[in-house]
């Protein structure tokens, strides 16, 4: 089967406060043709992604930091991240882990995979089928208020 994946980069972390109490957080991913995909995230993971984009970590280690550091101490490296299975807001990810003896793939949430990829500085790809199911919709941004006259 031919590789149908496209490299993407994280363009931003956004919060849609809305009026329902909890804010929705989402991560904006774009390919070289500016096709965009938003993946939803918990507030904590979104904050960690925002820091990771700057090459920083939170002052107090989170669960992702513990996992990343533990794998590193056992000589396991992150090879790549592939986002798959786009169905509405549901996007899953496959993370490739490599040791000296073997390569393994694990399934995880898209937001968790993006955070780990940023920490590991490994490539993030999206399967073309995810773009197709999302119809390459641009990221929704709040409308600018019209100037008062």
Wavefront OBJ file of the C-alpha trace (Angstrom):
o trace
v 0.000 0.000 0.000
v 1.507 3.400 -0.952
v 2.258 5.968 1.719
v -0.568 8.510 1.704
v 0.706 10.694 4.522
v 1.512 14.397 4.455
v 3.925 16.208 6.767
v 2.323 18.901 8.930
v 3.390 21.433 11.493
v 1.673 22.838 14.551
v 0.546 26.372 13.700
v -1.079 27.267 16.974
v -2.974 26.405 20.108
v -6.391 28.009 20.402
v -9.020 28.316 23.100
v -12.672 28.866 22.293
v -14.115 30.129 25.568
v -17.730 30.034 24.379
v -20.432 30.486 26.939
v -20.755 26.997 28.382
v -18.176 27.152 31.157
v -15.315 24.882 30.078
v -13.232 26.205 27.226
v -12.666 24.051 24.167
v -8.996 23.792 23.285
v -7.765 22.810 19.881
v -4.478 22.444 18.069
v -4.108 23.813 14.538
v -2.106 21.638 12.134
v -1.230 22.736 8.572
v 0.513 21.149 5.622
v 2.672 22.934 3.026
v -0.453 23.712 0.953
v -2.037 25.414 3.980
v -4.651 22.694 4.364
v -5.707 22.853 7.965
v -6.953 20.433 10.548
v -7.982 21.174 14.116
v -7.683 18.524 16.771
v -9.330 18.891 20.140
v -7.330 18.716 23.326
v -7.691 18.946 27.064
v -6.683 22.271 28.531
v -3.642 20.714 30.259
v -2.339 19.064 27.080
v -2.981 22.233 25.054
v -0.912 24.218 27.545
v 1.916 21.664 27.349
v 1.801 21.830 23.531
v 2.015 25.627 23.644
v 5.155 25.347 25.783
v 6.650 22.534 23.659
v 6.283 24.675 20.513
v 8.706 27.106 22.182
v 11.063 24.316 23.259
v 9.978 24.713 26.887
v 8.354 22.466 29.479
v 6.133 23.313 32.405
v 7.909 24.011 35.670
v 6.322 20.952 37.268
v 6.618 17.747 35.209
v 3.376 16.327 33.860
v 2.479 12.782 32.867
v 3.779 13.337 29.321
v 7.145 14.476 30.693
v 7.415 11.386 32.889
v 6.606 9.089 29.943
v 9.043 10.879 27.637
v 11.866 10.785 30.203
v 11.235 7.131 31.155
v 11.343 5.982 27.533
v 14.505 8.019 26.976
v 16.199 6.364 29.968
v 15.392 2.939 28.510
v 16.888 3.934 25.153
v 13.572 4.215 23.339
v 13.280 7.046 20.813
v 10.270 8.514 19.061
v 10.445 7.875 15.328
v 7.320 9.522 13.960
v 3.671 10.361 14.538
v 0.888 9.606 12.049
v -2.612 10.986 12.567
v -5.293 8.660 11.207
v -8.995 7.837 11.261
v -10.580 11.243 10.781
v -14.257 11.113 11.666
v -15.512 14.555 12.586
v -13.566 15.648 15.644
v -12.245 12.118 16.240
v -8.652 11.742 15.084
v -6.392 9.008 16.422
v -2.644 8.696 16.190
v -0.008 6.033 15.763
v 3.321 6.762 17.440
v 6.379 4.856 16.221
v 8.864 4.024 18.980
v 12.345 2.685 18.244
v 14.896 0.899 20.382
v 18.151 -0.741 19.342
v 16.380 -4.096 18.986
v 12.930 -3.304 17.631
v 10.366 -0.828 16.368
v 6.869 -0.693 17.871
v 3.762 1.286 17.055
v 1.267 2.386 19.686
v -2.153 3.999 19.348
v -2.900 7.152 21.286
v -4.934 10.314 21.105
v -3.939 12.857 18.481
v -3.224 15.622 20.994
v -1.010 13.378 23.145
v 0.901 12.253 20.053
v 1.431 15.830 18.877
v 2.813 16.812 22.279
v 5.211 13.860 22.350
v 6.329 14.590 18.763
v 7.106 18.194 19.642
v 9.096 17.100 22.695
v 10.986 14.486 20.652
v 11.400 16.759 17.613
v 10.068 13.998 15.372
v 7.899 14.447 12.265
v 4.116 14.676 12.424
v 2.163 13.381 9.423
v -1.516 13.188 8.601
v -3.020 10.465 6.439
v -4.734 11.942 3.365
v -7.992 10.278 4.427
v -8.090 12.546 7.494
v -7.915 15.643 5.294
v -10.551 14.131 3.004
v -12.994 13.441 5.845
v -12.405 16.889 7.329
v -12.772 18.352 3.821
v -9.698 20.504 4.486
v -11.854 23.038 6.297
v -9.989 26.109 7.478
v -9.741 26.722 11.172
v -12.701 28.679 12.440
v -11.778 31.911 14.101
v -14.144 34.308 15.851
v -15.509 36.983 13.551
v -13.934 40.388 13.960
v -16.327 42.934 15.413
v -17.520 45.434 12.842
v -16.422 49.010 13.458
v -19.080 51.187 15.041
v -20.221 54.168 13.065
l 1 2 3 4 5 6 7 8 9 10 11 12 13 14 15 16 17 18 19 20 21 22 23 24 25 26 27 28 29 30 31 32 33 34 35 36 37 38 39 40 41 42 43 44 45 46 47 48 49 50 51 52 53 54 55 56 57 58 59 60 61 62 63 64 65 66 67 68 69 70 71 72 73 74 75 76 77 78 79 80 81 82 83 84 85 86 87 88 89 90 91 92 93 94 95 96 97 98 99 100 101 102 103 104 105 106 107 108 109 110 111 112 113 114 115 116 117 118 119 120 121 122 123 124 125 126 127 128 129 130 131 132 133 134 135 136 137 138 139 140 141 142 143 144 145 146 147 148 149
